[in-house]
Structures are given as C-alpha cells and as structure tokens.
Amino acid sequence: MVKSSQQDRFTRQLHDRVLQVWEQIHRHPFVQGIKDGSLPMERFMFYMKQDYVFLKDYAKLFALGAVKAEDTETIKWFSGLLHETLHTEMDLHRSYCKEIGIGEEELENEKATPINLAYTRYMLAASQQGSLAELVSCLLPCMWSYHEIGTMLKREAGNLSGHPYGPWIEMYASEDFGSLSRWLKDKLDEWAEGKTNQELEALQNHFLTTSRFEFMFWDMVYYGHEWPV
Ligand SMILES: Cc1ncc(CN)c(N)n1
C-alpha cells in the first residue's frame, strides 16, 4: 500500500479545519495560567475533579473501540488506551487531589457540569451509533490537542522543577502520551481511505464538534460554569 504524504493525510486536513479553534485553546487564560503557574490552585482543582468525571466516560470510548475492532492488534491497542486512561492519566488526578485532601470517594461522587455531560454524551452516542472511524474522529481532538498543549507548555514554561503544574505538563508532553495519539491518527488515516465524501464530512463534523467542546471545557473550568438551578 502506498502511504499518503503528510500533506494529503486526512488527519492533516482535520487539523487545518480546526486550527482556529485550537489556537484559541492555546491562548485560553486557563492554559496560559497553567504555563506560568498563575492559575489559582482552587480553579485547577475544580478542573481536576471535573476532568476525573470526564475521563471515566471517555475511557468507555476505548472499550467501545475494542468491541467494534475486528483484528487482535487493534483490540490490544484500544485495551491499552483504556488501561492508560484509567491508570496512568487518572493517577495524575488522584495524586493532585490526594495532596489537598480530596480522596477517591469524593472524586467518585463528583457530578458532571452541563458542558462536561454534553461533551461525553455526544461522543458516547455518536460512537455507539457510528463506525470505528467515527468513534476515533470524536475522541481524537482530546488526545491530540492535549499533546499539542503539553508540548507547547513544556517548550515555553522553562524549568518545571517546583512548578505547581509541572506534573500535568510533563504528562501531556510525554512521548508515551504522544505515541498513543499518533497511533489513533494513523488508524484514522487508514480507515478514511476509500470513504465517500459524505462519510468524510461526517468524520470532519465530529472532529470539529469535539474540538469546540474542548474549548468549552476549558472555558467551563475557568469561569466555573455549573448547573444554573
Ligand atoms: C476534557 C479533556 N480533554 C482531553 C483530555 C486528555 N485526555 C482530558 N484529560 N480532558
């Protein structure tokens, strides 16, 4: 099989399509506040708790991916992603929370805010009804944009020793995290080949929608949007 060049890769087109949304995420005061450490810890902990709830549902997308996959290699990758999310990534949240006295029981009982709920319900519904390519196009902005943010913050933040958000930056900038997101990108490129324009448009729409949800999630944790009544 001839590998497509970087330029005509489907995921490159997706990236171009959401560039403005992702640039606004990079400039978001929450992300900038993580970089220079000026973000109040109280805001960060609200994010940690909401993100823990988010990741519990997000992990289910990988379980669904394993159910939908047909070859053993792909099933293994999805089960690896499920494991990494529940253990490595959520350990980061457990550890930040433990430091300020928030235990696992409190984390388990945390309830999703409206944006958080809308975001995960969108992904779960689209992934249950759609193809494996649809599932990946829904969940990819989450992995890919975080690796971009982590890499940018690590490059720009300077020395991370003693930085309050150093462990967060290190996790998302890590090569391990990057390689998981690269595997998803390669798979989506492979599965997009031979799809009709209508099918490709559906993938683009999922990618744009969840990129917008990513922005809204940052906004939600920055401004503390909760249930109005
Ligand atoms: C809302 C959100 N988006 C993405 C990620 C990275 N897995 C995350 N932890 N939380």
The ligand as an SDF file (V2000), in Angstrom:
LIG
                    3D

 10 10  0  0  0  0  0  0  0  0999 V2000
  -11.5610   17.4820   28.7310 C   0  0  0  0  0  0  0  0  0  0  0  0
  -10.3030   16.6970   28.4160 C   0  0  0  0  0  0  0  0  0  0  0  0
   -9.8810   16.6010   27.1390 N   0  0  0  0  0  0  0  0  0  0  0  0
   -8.7450   15.8550   26.8990 C   0  0  0  0  0  0  0  0  0  0  0  0
   -8.0400   15.2040   27.8670 C   0  0  0  0  0  0  0  0  0  0  0  0
   -6.8220   14.4050   27.5640 C   0  0  0  0  0  0  0  0  0  0  0  0
   -7.0900   13.0260   27.6690 N   0  0  0  0  0  0  0  0  0  0  0  0
   -8.5260   15.3480   29.1460 C   0  0  0  0  0  0  0  0  0  0  0  0
   -7.9100   14.7560   30.1870 N   0  0  0  0  0  0  0  0  0  0  0  0
   -9.6640   16.0900   29.4300 N   0  0  0  0  0  0  0  0  0  0  0  0
  1  2  1  0
  2  3  1  0
  2 10  2  0
  3  4  2  0
  4  5  1  0
  5  6  1  0
  5  8  2  0
  6  7  1  0
  8  9  1  0
  8 10  1  0
M  END
$$$$
